[in-house]
Amino acid sequence: MRLFISILIMLLLFSGCVSKPSIELVSSSVDFSNEEERLGGIGITSGEKNGEIIVPTALSYNFIFKNIGKKRLGSAENLNKQTFDYDDGIKVHIEPNEKLKAVSEEIMGVNIFNFDEEGRHNSELGTGVTGVPIIEPNQEGTYTLDFILGANKDHPEIRVLPSAEQLEILKGNAMEASLIVSIEGEEVAHFDLSNLN
């Protein structure tokens, strides 16, 4: 009887390990970006600069993952028509530690990594995520997370960018965070970015 229970426990543990998706973080980096194609721009509609486009600057995280398991990760069957992404696809997000939260709040006045849509609109900030909803076995997927920081020109629809010194402090602490990968609301991987550098 004791042998049967031991074997049953081993089988349950083994089946739990086999069913969990396997994802590896191949590379991670953070830098500033002001690519109009990705971040968009705000048009000036009056005055001597009429027609000029102001492109914001973002703190941009870039990650490459590899599916090292035998099963496909994510799916692309349930398109969310409000967010234009797949509810059943791979999702990634940054969870800042206390140090990064404090730096963000000091420089930006808010925690740029965690606030609701109303707070984001009122702060004249925005975010964006690009990536693939599916990674097949033995394949890689690239993901970019953009956190809008402002623009280097004055405009009523976007805040002015912090100073170069403040931006460097923010960038210097940007990896004081965890990267969470989830599928359909279930966490499948958790990477401590502060231990990677």
C-alpha positions as CSV (number, residue, x, y, z in Angstrom):
1,M,0.0,0.0,0.0
2,R,2.8,2.4,0.9
3,L,4.6,1.6,-2.4
4,F,1.3,2.3,-4.3
5,I,0.9,5.7,-2.6
6,S,4.5,6.7,-3.3
7,I,4.2,5.8,-7.0
8,L,0.9,7.7,-7.2
9,I,2.5,10.8,-5.7
10,M,5.5,10.5,-8.1
11,L,3.1,10.3,-11.1
12,L,1.1,13.3,-9.9
13,L,4.3,15.4,-9.5
14,F,5.7,14.2,-12.9
15,S,2.4,15.0,-14.7
16,G,2.3,18.5,-13.1
17,C,5.9,19.2,-14.4
18,V,5.1,17.9,-17.9
19,S,1.9,20.0,-18.3
20,K,3.6,23.3,-17.3
21,P,4.7,25.3,-20.3
22,S,8.5,25.8,-20.7
23,I,9.7,29.2,-21.7
24,E,13.2,30.6,-21.6
25,L,14.2,34.3,-21.6
26,V,16.9,34.4,-24.4
27,S,17.6,38.2,-24.1
28,S,16.4,41.3,-22.4
29,S,17.3,45.0,-22.8
30,V,15.9,48.4,-22.0
31,D,16.5,51.7,-23.8
32,F,14.7,54.9,-24.9
33,S,12.7,54.9,-28.1
34,N,11.0,57.5,-30.2
35,E,10.0,55.6,-33.3
36,E,7.0,57.2,-34.9
37,E,5.9,54.0,-36.6
38,R,5.5,52.3,-33.2
39,L,4.7,55.1,-30.8
40,G,2.7,57.3,-33.1
41,G,2.8,61.1,-32.9
42,I,0.7,64.2,-32.1
43,G,0.1,66.7,-34.8
44,I,0.4,70.5,-34.2
45,T,-2.7,72.1,-35.8
46,S,-2.0,75.8,-35.4
47,G,0.7,78.5,-35.2
48,E,4.0,78.6,-36.9
49,K,4.6,74.9,-36.3
50,N,1.3,73.8,-37.9
51,G,1.6,70.4,-39.5
52,E,4.7,69.3,-37.4
53,I,4.4,66.0,-35.7
54,I,5.6,65.6,-32.1
55,V,6.9,62.0,-31.4
56,P,7.0,61.0,-27.8
57,T,9.9,59.2,-26.1
58,A,9.3,55.9,-24.4
59,L,11.2,53.6,-22.0
60,S,11.2,50.5,-24.1
61,Y,11.9,47.0,-22.9
62,N,12.8,44.3,-25.5
63,F,12.6,40.6,-24.7
64,I,13.1,37.4,-26.7
65,F,11.6,34.2,-25.4
66,K,12.1,30.6,-26.6
67,N,9.6,27.8,-26.2
68,I,11.8,25.0,-25.0
69,G,8.8,22.7,-24.4
70,K,7.0,20.3,-26.6
71,K,3.7,22.2,-26.7
72,R,2.6,25.4,-28.4
73,L,2.4,28.3,-26.1
74,G,-0.6,30.6,-26.4
75,S,-3.3,30.7,-29.0
76,A,-4.9,33.1,-31.4
77,E,-8.6,32.2,-31.4
78,N,-10.2,34.7,-29.1
79,L,-9.7,38.2,-30.5
80,N,-10.6,40.9,-28.0
81,K,-12.2,43.7,-30.1
82,Q,-11.6,46.3,-27.5
83,T,-7.9,45.8,-27.0
84,F,-7.2,44.2,-30.4
85,D,-5.1,41.4,-28.9
86,Y,-5.9,37.7,-28.2
87,D,-7.4,36.9,-24.8
88,D,-5.9,33.4,-25.2
89,G,-2.5,34.6,-26.4
90,I,0.8,35.1,-24.6
91,K,0.8,38.2,-22.4
92,V,3.8,39.9,-20.8
93,H,4.0,42.6,-18.2
94,I,6.6,44.4,-16.0
95,E,6.1,44.2,-12.2
96,P,8.5,46.8,-10.7
97,N,10.1,46.3,-7.3
98,E,9.9,48.9,-4.6
99,K,13.0,50.7,-5.8
100,L,11.8,51.1,-9.4
101,K,8.3,52.3,-8.2
102,A,10.0,54.9,-6.0
103,V,12.2,56.1,-8.8
104,S,9.3,56.3,-11.2
105,E,7.1,58.2,-8.8
106,E,10.0,60.6,-8.0
107,I,10.8,61.3,-11.7
108,M,7.4,61.0,-13.4
109,G,5.1,61.8,-10.5
110,V,3.4,58.4,-10.9
111,N,4.3,54.7,-11.1
112,I,4.3,54.4,-14.9
113,F,4.1,50.6,-14.6
114,N,0.8,50.2,-12.8
115,F,-2.1,52.5,-13.0
116,D,-5.5,52.5,-14.6
117,E,-6.6,54.0,-18.0
118,E,-8.0,57.1,-16.3
119,G,-4.8,57.7,-14.4
120,R,-2.8,57.2,-17.6
121,H,-5.0,59.7,-19.5
122,N,-4.8,62.3,-16.7
123,S,-1.0,61.9,-16.5
124,E,-0.7,62.3,-20.3
125,L,1.1,59.0,-20.5
126,G,0.6,55.8,-22.5
127,T,1.8,52.3,-22.9
128,G,2.1,49.8,-25.7
129,V,2.9,46.1,-26.1
130,T,3.9,44.4,-29.3
131,G,4.5,40.7,-29.6
132,V,3.2,37.4,-31.0
133,P,0.3,35.6,-29.3
134,I,1.8,32.1,-30.1
135,I,5.3,30.6,-29.8
136,E,5.6,27.1,-31.3
137,P,8.0,24.5,-29.8
138,N,11.7,25.3,-30.4
139,Q,10.8,28.8,-31.8
140,E,11.4,32.3,-30.5
141,G,9.1,35.3,-30.0
142,T,10.0,38.9,-29.6
143,Y,8.1,41.3,-27.3
144,T,8.4,45.1,-26.8
145,L,6.8,47.0,-23.9
146,D,6.8,50.8,-24.3
147,F,6.1,53.2,-21.4
148,I,5.6,56.8,-22.8
149,L,7.5,59.3,-20.8
150,G,6.7,62.5,-22.6
151,A,8.0,64.7,-25.5
152,N,10.9,67.1,-25.8
153,K,8.5,69.8,-27.1
154,D,5.7,71.6,-25.3
155,H,2.2,70.4,-26.3
156,P,-1.1,70.4,-24.3
157,E,-1.8,66.7,-25.1
158,I,1.5,65.3,-23.8
159,R,3.7,66.1,-20.8
160,V,7.3,67.4,-21.3
161,L,10.0,64.8,-21.1
162,P,12.0,64.7,-17.8
163,S,15.6,66.0,-18.0
164,A,18.4,63.9,-19.5
165,E,19.8,63.2,-16.0
166,Q,16.4,62.0,-14.7
167,L,16.0,59.8,-17.7
168,E,19.3,58.1,-17.1
169,I,18.4,57.5,-13.5
170,L,15.1,55.9,-14.6
171,K,16.9,53.8,-17.2
172,G,19.6,52.8,-14.7
173,N,16.9,51.3,-12.4
174,A,14.6,50.0,-15.1
175,M,15.7,46.4,-14.6
176,E,14.7,46.5,-10.9
177,A,11.6,44.5,-11.8
178,S,10.1,41.1,-12.6
179,L,8.9,40.1,-16.0
180,I,5.7,38.1,-15.9
181,V,4.5,35.9,-18.7
182,S,0.9,34.6,-18.6
183,I,-1.6,32.8,-20.8
184,E,-5.3,33.2,-20.2
185,G,-4.7,34.8,-16.8
186,E,-2.4,32.0,-15.6
187,E,1.3,32.8,-14.9
188,V,3.5,30.5,-16.9
189,A,6.9,32.2,-16.2
190,H,8.4,34.7,-13.9
191,F,11.9,36.3,-14.5
192,D,13.7,38.5,-12.0
193,L,15.3,41.1,-14.3
194,S,17.5,42.5,-11.6
195,N,19.4,39.2,-11.4
196,L,20.0,39.0,-15.2
197,N,22.4,42.0,-15.4
